[in-house]
Amino acid sequence: MSAESLKEKMRDFAAGKVGSVNVTGADLAGSPEDENREPTKGTVETPVPEEAKNDVFTDSNVTSELHQGMMPSFLEETIDITDEDRDAFLQALITGGRYERTFSLFGGKLKGVFRCRSIGESDGIIAWLTHCVNSKKLDARIEYLTTMRNAILAAQVKSLRGMINEDFPELPGPYAPTRSEDGKTLIEPGWLSAANAWGERPEALVTALHNELQRFEKRYWAMVMDAGNQNFWNPAASI
């Protein structure tokens, strides 16, 4: 509908010709000739931006040798982003909630939900890993990578259904290690036990979840970093 038609509706309301005005998304979207772009429909293949290919923890001050090649790992140059991906991303932005997506593993025998990390969680994981490296708690690269993997799974796996039926609450604080009031005692992060619990689970399960989480991260960061090149908002269909 053109802007003039929308104005006519409002004139009729002001003149008392109608008792109410029903404005739809199509009214606000304008006519096709007014639009300079086509609305996004279906799955779109978009390049993974350079920023999204970087490890999300590369800016931390953890030893680069230990840190190299963890996650997210971007093996492809492009990623498919669906309407459902975009809708979930927008809903998270509008509501202030976390971006969440479902996934399926082992031929559908295990299903679950991933969520994005909060800034506090990411900073807290970095702070704890930095402490562990500096204090020699993590001397080997494999120990470092395993600790990071378990922490990320603890932060981002929301639920599992099927072979396993569990819900995983958001990580408890404090996210970063703290000191007692006298400064003599180190207080470990509140989420550490949740992360350590992943170390007790079968390696096949943990590896499969971590690989799937990398794909989740790729979609998420492609939408974050490359939002300007994607049409997230289709007024006619979204209002």
C-alpha positions as CSV (number, residue, x, y, z in Angstrom):
1,M,0.0,0.0,0.0
2,S,1.3,3.4,-0.9
3,A,1.8,6.2,1.7
4,E,-1.1,8.1,0.2
5,S,-3.5,5.2,0.8
6,L,-2.3,5.0,4.4
7,K,-3.0,8.8,4.8
8,E,-6.5,8.3,3.4
9,K,-7.2,5.7,6.1
10,M,-6.2,8.2,8.7
11,R,-8.3,11.0,7.2
12,D,-11.4,8.8,7.3
13,F,-10.7,8.1,11.0
14,A,-10.3,11.8,11.8
15,A,-13.5,12.6,10.0
16,G,-15.4,10.0,12.0
17,K,-16.2,7.8,9.0
18,V,-14.7,4.8,10.7
19,G,-14.4,3.9,14.3
20,S,-10.9,2.5,14.1
21,V,-8.0,2.1,11.8
22,N,-6.4,-1.3,11.1
23,V,-2.8,-0.9,10.0
24,T,-1.0,-4.0,8.8
25,G,2.6,-4.6,7.9
26,A,1.7,-4.3,4.3
27,D,0.5,-0.8,4.9
28,L,3.8,0.2,6.4
29,A,5.9,-1.6,3.9
30,G,4.9,0.5,1.0
31,S,4.3,-0.6,-2.6
32,P,6.9,-2.7,-4.4
33,E,8.0,0.2,-6.6
34,D,8.9,2.1,-3.4
35,E,11.3,-0.6,-2.3
36,N,14.9,-0.6,-3.5
37,R,15.5,-4.2,-2.4
38,E,13.9,-7.5,-2.4
39,P,12.9,-9.1,0.9
40,T,15.0,-12.1,1.9
41,K,13.2,-15.4,1.3
42,G,14.4,-18.8,2.2
43,T,18.0,-19.8,2.9
44,V,20.7,-17.4,1.8
45,E,24.4,-18.3,1.3
46,T,26.5,-15.5,2.7
47,P,30.3,-15.2,3.0
48,V,31.7,-15.7,6.5
49,P,33.2,-12.3,7.3
50,E,36.9,-12.2,8.1
51,E,36.2,-11.1,11.7
52,A,33.9,-14.1,12.2
53,K,36.7,-16.5,11.2
54,N,38.9,-15.4,14.1
55,D,38.9,-17.3,17.4
56,V,36.6,-15.4,19.7
57,F,39.3,-15.4,22.4
58,T,42.3,-14.2,20.3
59,D,42.3,-10.8,22.0
60,S,42.9,-12.3,25.4
61,N,46.3,-12.2,26.9
62,V,46.6,-16.0,27.1
63,T,49.6,-17.6,25.5
64,S,49.0,-17.7,21.8
65,E,50.5,-21.2,21.4
66,L,48.0,-22.7,23.8
67,H,45.2,-20.6,22.5
68,Q,45.6,-21.2,18.8
69,G,43.0,-23.0,16.8
70,M,40.4,-23.5,19.5
71,M,36.9,-22.3,18.7
72,P,35.1,-21.2,16.7
73,S,36.8,-23.1,13.8
74,F,35.6,-21.8,10.4
75,L,36.5,-24.4,7.8
76,E,34.2,-23.1,5.0
77,E,34.2,-19.7,3.4
78,T,30.4,-19.4,3.3
79,I,27.5,-20.3,5.6
80,D,23.8,-20.8,5.0
81,I,21.6,-18.5,7.0
82,T,17.9,-19.4,7.1
83,D,14.8,-17.4,7.8
84,E,14.6,-19.2,11.1
85,D,18.1,-18.1,12.0
86,R,17.4,-14.5,11.2
87,D,14.1,-14.6,13.1
88,A,15.8,-16.0,16.2
89,F,18.6,-13.4,15.9
90,L,16.1,-10.5,15.7
91,Q,14.0,-11.8,18.6
92,A,17.1,-11.9,20.8
93,L,18.0,-8.4,19.9
94,I,14.5,-7.1,20.4
95,T,13.9,-8.9,23.7
96,G,17.4,-8.6,25.1
97,G,17.5,-12.4,25.5
98,R,20.1,-14.8,24.2
99,Y,20.3,-16.1,20.7
100,E,19.3,-19.7,20.8
101,R,19.0,-22.4,18.1
102,T,18.0,-26.1,18.2
103,F,20.3,-28.9,16.8
104,S,20.1,-32.6,16.2
105,L,22.8,-35.3,16.5
106,F,23.2,-39.0,16.0
107,G,20.4,-39.3,13.4
108,G,18.0,-37.4,15.5
109,K,18.5,-39.6,18.6
110,L,19.8,-36.6,20.5
111,K,18.3,-33.1,20.2
112,G,19.2,-29.9,22.1
113,V,19.4,-26.2,22.2
114,F,22.5,-24.0,22.1
115,R,22.6,-20.4,23.4
116,C,25.2,-17.6,22.8
117,R,27.5,-16.7,25.6
118,S,27.2,-13.5,27.6
119,I,30.1,-11.0,27.7
120,G,30.5,-11.8,31.4
121,E,30.9,-15.5,30.6
122,S,33.4,-15.0,27.8
123,D,35.5,-12.6,30.0
124,G,35.3,-14.9,33.0
125,I,36.5,-17.9,30.9
126,I,39.4,-15.9,29.6
127,A,40.3,-14.7,33.1
128,W,40.3,-18.2,34.5
129,L,42.4,-19.6,31.7
130,T,44.8,-16.8,32.0
131,H,45.1,-17.5,35.7
132,C,45.6,-21.2,35.1
133,V,48.4,-20.6,32.5
134,N,50.2,-18.0,34.7
135,S,50.0,-20.2,37.8
136,K,51.1,-23.3,35.9
137,K,47.8,-25.1,36.5
138,L,47.7,-25.8,32.8
139,D,51.1,-26.8,31.5
140,A,50.1,-28.6,28.3
141,R,48.2,-27.3,25.3
142,I,45.8,-30.3,25.5
143,E,44.9,-29.4,29.1
144,Y,44.2,-25.8,28.1
145,L,42.0,-26.8,25.1
146,T,40.1,-29.3,27.1
147,T,39.4,-26.8,29.9
148,M,38.2,-24.2,27.4
149,R,36.1,-26.7,25.6
150,N,34.3,-27.8,28.7
151,A,33.8,-24.2,29.9
152,I,32.2,-23.3,26.6
153,L,29.9,-26.3,26.6
154,A,28.9,-25.5,30.1
155,A,28.0,-21.9,29.0
156,Q,26.3,-22.7,25.8
157,V,24.4,-26.0,26.0
158,K,21.0,-25.2,27.3
159,S,19.2,-28.5,27.0
160,L,19.5,-32.1,25.7
161,R,16.7,-34.4,24.9
162,G,16.7,-38.0,23.7
163,M,19.6,-40.3,24.7
164,I,20.1,-37.7,27.5
165,N,17.4,-35.6,29.1
166,E,18.9,-32.7,30.9
167,D,18.5,-28.9,31.3
168,F,21.5,-26.8,31.9
169,P,21.0,-23.4,33.7
170,E,23.1,-20.4,32.8
171,L,26.5,-20.3,34.5
172,P,26.5,-19.1,38.1
173,G,28.8,-16.3,39.1
174,P,31.3,-15.1,39.9
175,Y,32.5,-15.6,36.3
176,A,36.1,-14.6,36.9
177,P,38.3,-15.8,39.8
178,T,38.2,-13.4,42.8
179,R,40.1,-12.9,46.0
180,S,38.9,-13.0,49.6
181,E,38.7,-9.7,51.5
182,D,42.2,-10.2,52.9
183,G,43.5,-11.1,49.5
184,K,45.0,-14.3,50.6
185,T,42.5,-16.8,49.3
186,L,41.6,-17.3,45.6
187,I,37.9,-17.9,45.1
188,E,37.4,-20.0,42.0
189,P,34.7,-19.1,39.4
190,G,31.2,-20.2,40.3
191,W,30.8,-22.1,37.0
192,L,33.9,-24.2,37.4
193,S,32.1,-27.3,38.7
194,A,29.6,-27.1,35.8
195,A,32.6,-27.0,33.3
196,N,34.4,-29.9,35.1
197,A,31.3,-32.0,34.9
198,W,31.7,-32.1,31.1
199,G,35.0,-33.8,31.6
200,E,33.2,-36.8,33.1
201,R,31.0,-37.3,30.0
202,P,31.7,-39.7,27.1
203,E,34.3,-38.3,24.7
204,A,32.1,-39.1,21.7
205,L,29.3,-37.1,23.1
206,V,31.5,-34.1,24.0
207,T,33.3,-34.1,20.7
208,A,30.0,-34.3,18.7
209,L,28.5,-31.4,20.7
210,H,31.6,-29.3,20.3
211,N,31.7,-29.8,16.6
212,E,28.0,-28.8,16.3
213,L,28.6,-25.8,18.6
214,Q,31.3,-24.6,16.1
215,R,28.6,-24.6,13.4
216,F,26.3,-22.6,15.7
217,E,29.0,-20.1,16.4
218,K,29.7,-19.7,12.7
219,R,26.1,-18.8,11.9
220,Y,25.9,-16.5,14.9
221,W,29.0,-14.5,14.2
222,A,28.3,-14.3,10.5
223,M,25.0,-12.5,11.4
224,V,26.7,-10.3,14.0
225,M,29.6,-9.3,11.8
226,D,27.9,-9.2,8.4
227,A,24.5,-7.8,9.4
228,G,24.8,-4.9,6.9
229,N,24.9,-7.3,3.9
230,Q,21.8,-9.3,4.9
231,N,18.1,-8.2,4.9
232,F,17.0,-9.1,8.4
233,W,13.9,-7.0,8.4
234,N,11.0,-7.5,6.0
235,P,8.3,-5.0,7.2
236,A,5.4,-6.5,5.2
237,A,6.0,-9.9,6.8
238,S,7.4,-8.9,10.2
239,I,5.0,-6.3,11.6
